Amino acid sequence: MELRQLRYFTVLAEELSFTRAARKLHVSQPPLSFQIASLETELGARLFNRTSRSVLLSEEGKAFLPHALAVLARLDEARSHVQRVATGLQGRVQVGLAGSHFLGPFPKFIQQFRLQRPAVEVALKEMTPSDHLQALRDGRLDLCVSRNPVNAGSSDVRISAALLWRDPVVVALPPGHRLAGHDRLDLAELKDEDFVFLRMGSSPFATRVFEACVQAGFAPRITQQVVEIPAALNLVAAGLGVALVPASLALLRRDAVCVCSLSAPKKSDETRLDGDVYALWRTDDAAPAVTEFRKQLVDWAHTLSG
């Protein structure tokens, strides 16, 4: 049984005229008659009662019609589904991010994307930044939002990165701290301070902060370690030390901490410290919904700085 035969049958059942049905199907009458006859032979039943003046559905034809219509409807549904998936209008995107990114601009993008593409399921998976790359390689993530400016991969999976938005690192100080009145500080001025740090093993950003301090001539005296930046800011507010954190998060707690900018590096071999945010993704055979999500995220992020 061919789908073409089902289409011919349902159109003839609607028109009850070989002439009108052939015209609607854009075929001549002989092929239409042949396909209907072949279908009847396969089913072992006459689907139409034919006379020289009329064509009427037989009882068998009336019984077969809803089934034929259901098959064609499911085919149309399947075709529409595939087309939505192929154009990125339907699908699933698994996004990894650290908890701190829920406080930045990213949730606003998710809101806008869901309004534009409500049939795309966006699954947000909170995890430590150090787990992002492996999760991408393993296929547990399609994309992640990270402060890790990586463009690396493994032997079988390549990871690409795109800058989303700039986020300079600032100094968060407890209220009343001796340096709190400064607008800008050199990193070396913090050499005698107690530091609240992100856990080194869970955050590439923490490693970059530590290395920047070493380049500035001192190893930071870490007295407290936490997993998330908001927790670090709370400890700074409690007077347990200073912290080097992205400006976007520090400014959210200006009611509780003092914020000072960092001076540019004075030595040519020193790297400027930043907390810039990137999108990371696999470049191997991304699903259309993932590709569309990434393109819209990068384009939207660029409007923030434009």
C-alpha positions as CSV (number, residue, x, y, z in Angstrom):
1,M,0.0,0.0,0.0
2,E,1.4,3.4,-1.1
3,L,0.8,6.8,0.5
4,R,0.0,8.0,-3.0
5,Q,-2.9,5.5,-3.1
6,L,-4.2,6.8,0.2
7,R,-4.1,10.4,-1.1
8,Y,-5.9,9.5,-4.3
9,F,-8.5,7.6,-2.3
10,T,-9.2,10.4,0.2
11,V,-9.5,13.0,-2.6
12,L,-11.8,10.8,-4.6
13,A,-13.9,10.1,-1.5
14,E,-14.2,13.9,-1.1
15,E,-15.0,14.8,-4.7
16,L,-17.0,11.6,-5.7
17,S,-15.9,12.3,-9.2
18,F,-12.9,10.9,-11.1
19,T,-12.8,14.1,-13.2
20,R,-12.7,16.5,-10.3
21,A,-10.4,14.3,-8.3
22,A,-7.9,14.0,-11.1
23,R,-8.0,17.7,-11.7
24,K,-7.4,18.4,-7.9
25,L,-4.5,15.8,-7.8
26,H,-3.0,17.2,-11.1
27,V,-3.1,13.8,-12.7
28,S,-5.0,12.3,-15.6
29,Q,-8.0,9.9,-14.9
30,P,-6.3,6.6,-16.1
31,P,-3.5,6.7,-13.4
32,L,-6.1,7.7,-10.8
33,S,-8.4,4.8,-11.7
34,F,-5.4,2.4,-11.8
35,Q,-4.2,3.3,-8.3
36,I,-7.7,3.1,-6.8
37,A,-8.2,-0.4,-8.4
38,S,-4.8,-1.5,-7.1
39,L,-5.7,-0.3,-3.6
40,E,-9.0,-2.2,-3.8
41,T,-7.2,-5.4,-4.9
42,E,-4.8,-5.1,-2.0
43,L,-7.6,-4.6,0.5
44,G,-9.8,-7.2,-1.1
45,A,-12.8,-4.9,-1.1
46,R,-14.5,-2.4,-3.3
47,L,-14.1,1.1,-1.9
48,F,-16.4,2.8,-4.4
49,N,-19.7,1.9,-6.1
50,R,-19.3,3.1,-9.6
51,T,-22.0,3.7,-12.2
52,S,-21.9,5.6,-15.5
53,R,-23.4,8.6,-13.7
54,S,-22.0,8.6,-10.1
55,V,-19.2,7.4,-7.8
56,L,-20.2,6.7,-4.2
57,L,-18.3,5.3,-1.2
58,S,-19.2,1.7,-0.5
59,E,-19.6,0.5,3.1
60,E,-16.1,-0.8,3.0
61,G,-14.9,2.6,1.7
62,K,-16.7,4.4,4.5
63,A,-15.0,2.1,7.0
64,F,-11.6,2.7,5.4
65,L,-11.8,6.4,5.1
66,P,-11.1,7.5,8.7
67,H,-8.0,5.2,8.8
68,A,-6.6,6.7,5.6
69,L,-7.2,10.2,6.8
70,A,-5.5,9.4,10.1
71,V,-2.4,8.0,8.4
72,L,-2.1,11.1,6.2
73,A,-2.7,13.4,9.2
74,R,0.1,11.6,11.1
75,L,2.4,12.0,8.0
76,D,1.7,15.7,7.8
77,E,2.4,16.0,11.6
78,A,5.6,14.1,11.2
79,R,6.7,16.3,8.2
80,S,5.9,19.5,10.2
81,H,7.8,18.2,13.2
82,V,10.9,17.4,11.2
83,Q,10.7,20.8,9.5
84,R,10.5,22.6,12.9
85,V,13.4,20.6,14.2
86,A,15.4,21.3,11.0
87,T,14.9,25.0,11.3
88,G,15.6,25.2,15.0
89,L,12.0,25.9,16.0
90,Q,11.7,22.8,18.1
91,G,14.3,20.8,20.0
92,R,16.3,20.7,23.2
93,V,19.3,22.8,24.4
94,Q,21.3,21.7,27.4
95,V,23.1,24.7,28.9
96,G,25.7,24.5,31.7
97,L,26.5,27.5,33.8
98,A,27.8,28.4,37.3
99,G,25.3,29.7,39.8
100,S,26.6,33.3,39.6
101,H,25.4,33.6,36.0
102,F,21.8,33.4,37.2
103,L,22.5,36.9,38.7
104,G,23.8,38.4,35.4
105,P,22.1,39.2,32.1
106,F,21.8,35.6,30.9
107,P,18.3,34.9,32.4
108,K,17.0,37.9,30.4
109,F,18.2,36.3,27.2
110,I,16.5,33.0,28.2
111,Q,13.3,34.8,28.7
112,Q,13.5,36.5,25.2
113,F,14.5,33.2,23.5
114,R,11.6,31.3,25.0
115,L,9.2,33.9,23.8
116,Q,10.5,33.6,20.3
117,R,10.9,29.8,20.2
118,P,8.5,28.3,22.8
119,A,8.8,24.8,21.4
120,V,12.6,24.7,22.2
121,E,13.2,23.2,25.6
122,V,16.1,25.0,27.3
123,A,17.5,22.9,30.2
124,L,19.8,25.0,32.5
125,K,22.3,22.8,34.4
126,E,24.1,24.5,37.3
127,M,27.7,23.1,37.7
128,T,31.1,24.2,38.7
129,P,33.1,25.9,35.9
130,S,35.8,23.2,36.0
131,D,33.2,20.6,34.9
132,H,32.1,22.5,31.8
133,L,34.6,21.3,29.2
134,Q,34.2,17.6,30.2
135,A,30.5,17.9,30.1
136,L,30.6,19.4,26.6
137,R,32.9,16.6,25.4
138,D,30.7,13.9,27.0
139,G,27.6,15.3,25.3
140,R,26.0,16.1,28.6
141,L,25.9,19.8,27.6
142,D,25.3,21.5,24.2
143,L,26.7,24.9,25.3
144,C,27.9,26.5,28.5
145,V,28.3,30.0,29.8
146,S,31.7,30.4,31.3
147,R,34.4,32.9,32.4
148,N,36.9,30.4,31.0
149,P,38.3,31.9,27.7
150,V,39.1,28.5,26.3
151,N,39.4,27.5,22.7
152,A,40.6,24.0,23.1
153,G,39.3,20.4,22.7
154,S,40.1,16.8,22.7
155,S,41.2,14.5,19.9
156,D,37.7,13.8,18.8
157,V,35.7,16.8,19.9
158,R,36.5,20.4,19.3
159,I,35.4,23.2,21.6
160,S,34.9,26.7,20.3
161,A,34.4,29.9,22.3
162,A,32.8,33.3,21.6
163,L,33.0,36.4,23.9
164,L,29.6,37.3,25.2
165,W,30.3,40.4,27.4
166,R,33.1,42.1,29.1
167,D,33.3,41.9,32.9
168,P,36.4,43.5,34.5
169,V,37.6,42.3,37.8
170,V,37.3,44.6,40.8
171,V,38.3,44.6,44.4
172,A,35.5,43.9,46.9
173,L,36.4,45.3,50.4
174,P,34.6,45.1,53.7
175,P,32.9,48.3,54.8
176,G,35.3,50.6,56.7
177,H,38.4,48.9,55.2
178,R,41.5,51.1,55.1
179,L,41.5,51.0,51.3
180,A,37.8,51.5,50.8
181,G,38.1,55.2,50.0
182,H,40.2,54.5,46.9
183,D,38.6,54.6,43.4
184,R,41.4,52.4,41.9
185,L,43.9,50.1,43.4
186,D,47.1,48.3,42.2
187,L,46.9,44.6,42.7
188,A,50.2,44.8,44.7
189,E,48.5,47.0,47.3
190,L,46.6,43.9,48.5
191,K,49.6,41.8,49.3
192,D,49.1,42.0,53.1
193,E,45.4,41.3,53.0
194,D,43.4,38.2,53.9
195,F,41.6,36.8,50.8
196,V,38.3,35.2,50.2
197,F,38.8,32.9,47.2
198,L,36.9,30.6,45.0
199,R,38.0,27.0,45.3
200,M,41.0,26.6,43.0
201,G,40.0,23.1,41.9
202,S,36.5,24.1,40.8
203,S,37.2,27.4,39.0
204,P,39.6,28.3,36.2
205,F,38.8,31.9,37.1
206,A,40.2,31.4,40.6
207,T,43.4,30.1,39.1
208,R,43.7,33.1,36.9
209,V,43.2,35.4,39.9
210,F,45.9,33.6,41.8
211,E,48.4,33.7,38.9
212,A,47.7,37.5,38.5
213,C,48.6,38.1,42.2
214,V,51.8,36.1,41.7
215,Q,52.6,38.2,38.7
216,A,52.1,41.3,40.8
217,G,54.7,40.0,43.3
218,F,52.8,38.1,46.0
219,A,51.0,34.9,46.8
220,P,47.5,35.8,48.2
221,R,46.9,34.7,51.8
222,I,43.7,32.7,51.4
223,T,41.8,32.4,54.6
224,Q,38.4,31.4,53.2
225,Q,37.4,29.4,50.1
226,V,33.9,29.1,48.6
227,V,32.3,27.7,45.5
228,E,30.3,30.7,44.3
229,I,31.1,34.4,44.0
230,P,28.0,35.6,45.8
231,A,29.1,33.5,48.8
232,A,32.5,35.2,48.6
233,L,30.9,38.7,48.6
234,N,28.9,37.7,51.7
235,L,32.1,36.8,53.5
236,V,33.7,40.0,52.5
237,A,30.7,41.9,53.8
238,A,31.2,40.1,57.1
239,G,34.8,41.4,57.3
240,L,36.5,38.1,56.7
241,G,38.8,39.3,53.9
242,V,38.9,41.0,50.5
243,A,38.0,39.4,47.2
244,L,38.8,39.9,43.5
245,V,35.5,39.4,41.7
246,P,33.7,40.3,38.4
247,A,32.3,43.8,38.5
248,S,28.8,42.8,37.5
249,L,28.5,40.7,40.6
250,A,30.3,43.1,43.0
251,L,28.0,46.0,42.0
252,L,25.0,43.9,42.9
253,R,26.2,44.0,46.5
254,R,27.3,47.6,46.8
255,D,24.9,47.9,49.7
256,A,27.2,45.5,51.6
257,V,30.7,45.8,50.3
258,C,33.0,48.6,49.0
259,V,34.1,48.2,45.3
260,C,37.3,49.6,43.9
261,S,38.6,49.3,40.3
262,L,41.9,47.6,39.5
263,S,44.6,49.5,37.8
264,A,46.0,48.2,34.5
265,P,49.1,46.1,34.8
266,K,52.3,48.1,35.0
267,K,54.6,45.5,33.6
268,S,54.5,44.4,30.0
269,D,54.6,40.7,30.9
270,E,51.6,41.0,33.3
271,T,48.2,39.9,32.0
272,R,45.2,42.1,32.6
273,L,42.8,40.3,34.9
274,D,39.2,40.0,33.8
275,G,36.0,38.0,34.4
276,D,34.7,38.2,30.8
277,V,32.0,35.8,29.9
278,Y,32.1,33.4,27.0
279,A,29.9,30.9,25.3
280,L,31.5,27.5,24.8
281,W,30.2,24.8,22.5
282,R,31.0,21.7,20.5
283,T,31.5,22.3,16.8
284,D,30.7,18.7,15.8
285,D,27.2,18.2,14.3
286,A,25.2,20.6,16.5
287,A,21.5,20.2,16.4
288,P,19.7,23.1,14.6
289,A,18.0,24.3,17.9
290,V,21.5,24.4,19.5
291,T,23.0,26.3,16.6
292,E,20.1,28.8,16.6
293,F,20.3,29.3,20.4
294,R,24.1,30.0,20.1
295,K,23.7,32.4,17.3
296,Q,20.9,34.3,19.0
297,L,22.9,34.4,22.3
298,V,26.0,35.8,20.7
299,D,24.0,38.4,18.7
300,W,22.0,39.4,21.8
301,A,25.1,39.7,23.9
302,H,26.8,42.0,21.4
303,T,23.8,44.4,21.7
304,L,24.6,44.8,25.4
305,S,28.0,46.4,24.6
306,G,26.7,48.1,21.4
